[in-house]
Amino acid sequence: MVDLPSQPLPASSNSIRFPVAWLLGLVLVDGSFLWAAERISQPSWGSAVLLIAAVINVPLFLGALLLLRAKF
């Protein structure tokens, strides 16, 4: 078995992974909200609530991402 020296990833590689992971999470969360809103039938207001939550979630998610990028 050959032991290869492990080299840490460059800082630029780590800095791009963070926002990509957050944006992937945003797509998954909002996608699940919209998917559920499409399939829900009862109560009648349920799909509207999920749609509003998906719309409000985008600026909140992006604001949190920018805040965390600025702080850390």
N, C-alpha and C positions, 0 to 999 in steps of 0.2 A: 504494500500500500504506500502510495506516495503522499507525503505531507506537503501541500502547497501553502505558501505563506498567505495568510488572509490580509487583504488590503482593504482599508475602510473606503466606503464610497465617498466620492467628492461631495463637498457641502452643497453644491448646486443640485446634485441628484436628490439629496434628502430634502432640500427646500421645495422641490417641485412635487414630491410625493404627498406632502401635507395638503395642499389645496386640491390636488387631484382626488385624494381620498374623500375630502369634504364634498366636493362637487359630485362624486359618485354617490355619496350618501344622500345628497339633495335630490338627485335623479331617482334614486330608489324610494325615498320617502314620499316625494310628490307623485311619483308613478303609482305607488300603492294607494295613495289617497284618491287619485283620479280613477284607477282601476276599480276601487271599491265604490266610488260614486257612480260609476257606470252600471254596476251590477246590483246596487241596493234598490229595493222597491218600497220597503216599509221601514220606517215611517217616511212619509213623503218629503219631509224636510231634511232627511239624512243626507241625501246626495248634495243638497245645497250647502250644508254645513261642511262636508268633505271638500267640496269645490272651493269654498271660501278659505278653508284651512290650507289647501294647497297653494292658493294665490298669496295668502299672507305669509306662508312659510318661506317663500323664495327670498324676499328682502330681509327677513329675519336671519335666515341661514347665511346669506351673503354678508350681511352686517357682522355677524359673529365671526365669519371667516376673516374678514378684513381686520376686525378688532384683534383677533388672535395673531394674525400675521404682523400687525403693527407692534403688539406687546412682546411677542416672543420671536 
